[in-house]
Amino acid sequence: TLKNKAGMEVCITNFGGRIVSIMVPDKNGEMKDVVLGFDSIADYINVPSDFGASIGRYANRINQGKMVLDSDTIQLPKNNFGHCLHGGPKGWQYQVYEANPIDETTLELTRFSPDGDANFPGNLTAKVLFKLTDDNAIDIKYSATTDKKTVINMTNHSYFNLSGNPSKAATDHILYVNADNYTPVDQTYMTTGEIVPVKDTPMDFTTPKAVGQDITNFDFIQLKYGNGYDHNWVLNTNGDIKKLAAKLTSPESGISLDVYTNEPGIQVYTGNFLDGTAKGKKGIVYNQRASVCLETQHYPDSPNKPQWPSVILEPGQTYNSECIFKFSVEK
């Protein structure tokens, strides 16, 4: 449990490097838990989910689980419409990280991923450093090194419901995404390789709007394919961590979340696959669209799209990625 001087509290488990709860004050000063998850470690182990996880080696999808590195074709496990999603069925969300609590606001998690782990090449050592700052931000820094050419794309998969009441859909949340373009997908959720403008489409969040405003506009084929929003936006921030990448606000609680990152993209996922079968904390059933995920990342399937920013990590290099989730209240 990380605590800051402002009274904010973040609970993390080294199983999957998962954020279990985030307690922040709402507009009335009441503490609210703003992320989905489970009450027991048994549920995290037995109920398949990405709730709060530190995802690796490769967040999001790789087409047909195939990639070519130096003329070697590598076949990764398939677990999502014929693709490799979030590192496969035994991705890092189901692995145990080594935990090193540094002080009451800082936790370092380390995962050693051996050469051939889920068929990914290279002995890789990855670290996730969580720091809770006194201005109510969770600063997450990822780093990794390898002894063989490989790919890496890490993210945090927290499911946010800023009302603090996940029994209600998060479709009333107001979302802003600092992106003029996004990467469309086919009916298997796989990126096509195109980068297209959001302008005059339901994908446009450059002016803040309710998540649910256009979400069921299935005449727009991308929303039909995604069953809602499950897409990567191409950020305008050019890797500048000081520039706002996205903002989510609950009108009900007044809680706002600002997202900052040095990554080129952000996946917005609106809990479309939640179907009421998972019972979360306090026995609350998680129904469709009970949350919004804001996953900072390189674009999906980048290993197969050389025109996109590279996800290759070479020996002697260090992978560095950062994501800041900053909470505040709008009264």
Protein Blocks (a to p, Z undefined) as FASTA:
>chain_A
ZZdfkopacdddfehpiafbdcdddfkopacdfbdcdfbfklmmmmgcfehiacdfbgcj
dehhiaceehiacddddfeehiaeehijklfklcccddddfblmbccddddddehiahig
cjddddddddddfkopacdddddddfbdcdddddddddcdfkopakbccklpccddddfb
dcdddfkopaehiacdfehpaklckbgcdfklmmmmmkbmklmmnopaadddddfklopa
kbcfbdcddfknopacddddfbfbdcddehlmggolaccehhiacdehiaccddddddeh
klmmmkbccfbdcehiacdddddddddddZZ
